[in-house]
Amino acid sequence: MTSTMRAILIERAGGAEVLRIRENWPKPIPENGRVLIRVMAFGLNRGEVFTRLGYSPGVEFPRVLGIECVGIVESAPGTSFEKGQSVVATTGGMGRSYDGSYAEFVSVPAPHVHEVETNLEWVQLASVPEAFHTAWGALFSSLVIKSGQTLLIRGGSSSVGLVAANIAKKFGVSVLSTTRDESKSDLLERFGAEHVVIDNGKIASTVKRIAPDGVDALLDLVGTSVIEDSFSCVRRGGVLCIAGLLGGEWEIANFAPGSAIPSTTKLTYFSSSSTPLSKEGLKVYLTGLEDKKYRIPLDRVFEFEEICEAHRYMESNRAAGKIVIKVV
């Protein structure tokens, strides 16, 4: 068995052009407690773009990016996994503290790997792990949504936004969803949005025309750049959960909690890196995709050799859903 593999490497921070395919990158060695996965496909994430640009603290170069993948177990010493099982993997330091999934093989700590049984194609399955992990976790762990509530999803045409709308709608929640591109409105409605709001950075007045007292819950995937306007969309006693940084800003400038956060309104955050994926939820969601209860959030598939083009496509904000790279 060869000791090298194809991998997409970055040696320095920069634009998409710093992503380079290496034909002979060292293949991970099986380690106790870790799962060596033959990567079949992987999804792209904004966090990988931020890491590529040099904005992720603690990441050292050279590095193979990639925080999620789907594939087949190659080896898993000291774990319950067996060679040949189909799995999905998310976070666990992938692509940040150690080489990630932009490669033919990746080694991931066992707690971050999950066996799946599904008839979805690999590229369809690859649109699921991180989008589902974030959407399900934010909805049920951070926002604790309930049937009959109103939910606003800011950044609705992202893969997480689409999955969240789809799930929330099936759980009896009234969904408002935003996009900056009016041409994506029909897509948001197909995924469950009852109302589509065109986001120009100031949407509170529009939202209040739909929900006069404000929404019960807001899943903010745009992030800190619009936080004060987002708070204005939430009813007193409601919950705002930040779970994305599509706006491209990490910090809240000149943030004064007393003036920005309405009294009794709650602010929370969801991170898939520090919150376990719901195994039962994943099973329910995959079954729903197979039964067409849910829609597959896949926008476009690129070949391994098209990684630079795929990153540029993500940065162009043209995607409506998940961008997937086919490895095999």
Secondary structure, 3 states (H helix, E strand, C coil): CCCEEEEEEECCCCCHHHCEEEEEEECCCCCCCEEEEEEEEEECCHHHHHHHCCCCCCCCCCEECCCEEEEEEEECCCCCCCCCCEEEEECCCECCCECCCCECEEEEEHHHEEECCCCCCHHHHCCCHHHHHHHHHHHHHHCCCCCCCEEEEECCCCHHHHHHHHHHHHCCCEEEEEECCHHHHHHHHHCCCCEEEECCCCCHHHHHHHCCCCEEEEEECCCHHHHHHHHCCEEEEEEEEECCCCCCCCCCCCCCHHHHCCCCCEEEECCCCCCCCCHHHHHHHHHHHHCCCCCCCEEEEEEHHHHHHHHHHHHCCCCCCEEEEECC
